[in-house]
Amino acid sequence: MLNLNAINKYIYHNLLICLAIISYVCPNEWEDKGIYPKKEHSLVKPYQGTGMTIPSWDFSGSTMVTTSFIRITPDQQSRMGGLWNKIPFDFRNWEVQIHFKVSGHGKDLFGDGMAFWYIRDPLKPGNVFGNSDFFVGLGIFLDTYANQNGIHSHGHPYISAMVNNGTNHYDHDRDGTHSEMAGCESKFRGSDHDTYLAIRYENDILTVNTMIDGTGDWKECFTVKGVRLPTGYYFGVTAATGDLSDNHDVISIKSYELEVPSVMNNPLEDRSKIIPSASIFAPPRDHTPDPPPPMSGFKFFLVILCAIIGVIVCVVVGIMVFQKNQQNSRKRFY
């Protein structure tokens, strides 16, 4: 005899699973409108591949693939890693949504951070959150450590954007203060909720949104107009640790081509040939030099000792000179 209660529970349980899958696959406005991620530019669980390989993606440095996430760096000092799409993105208007997590054992001190890239030359490790300096393209930096406290009007973690034509230096020691276009504070590190970052590039307007508080709503971080980016560059995510560390994990990357009406003067312009540029940057701030490090007790002792020895030497030399002058004076009287 059929147990109707058991059957109803079974149906209800599977219905919940289906709803959970639907909410995971379709959590945003684009998929609700029938715009789905570009498979060759996206990365979702279960990660398809063998061993450490995933089709259309390259890895570098300390990056490790697990069944639940891709760890760009472990919570260990002096690590860097990268996750790069192998296929150039040839669409003029796009959005990339990243499901990520930054966490670690540090309570008050942690770092350094991670970055999203849309650049010409991928897979070039360096000191800018695991990527090389003087890049060509766009960088979105998720900086978790303030390298120079006291000069910023904002706290950390901090999200900022930089467009580079290959000639500008990212000053990591000053947290990119002099090259950012815009930025916002964002408490994504150590969140109890799923954390998401969305980078939208539409009609030369760059918008960065976050979803970090568990409400399911996107919150605008910043919007910058007049950003000119070429087509045919590569997406990637990198991260780095130094003396401080954190786990930097990527759970998924979803990339969309946006079919939006063009409002630019030259909608048929060949964007593959242009140089990355931006018409707006954050107001410049004084480049405050680092304060001199405090003198240790041993160094202070050496300075005092050298000063005493110097005074003694000067006194001895002075006495010798005085005595020599006295002797010369007596000789003239004989």
Secondary structure, 3 states (H helix, E strand, C coil): CCCHHHHHHHHHHHHHHHHHHHHHHCCCHHHHCCCCCCHHHCECCCCCCCCCCECCEEEEECCEECCCCEEEECCCCCCEEEEEECCCECCCCEEEEEEEEEECCCCCCCCCEEEEEEECCCCCCCCECCECCCCEEEEEEEECCCCCCCCCCCCCCEEEEEEEECCCCCCHHHCCCCCCCEEEECCCCCCCCCEEEEEEEECCEEEEEEECCCCCCCEEEEEEECEECCCCEEEEEEEECCCCCCEEEEEEEEEEECCCCCCCCCCCCCHHHCCCEECCCCCCCCCCCCCCCCCCHHHHHHHHHHHHHHHHHHHHHHHHHHHHHHHHHHHHCC
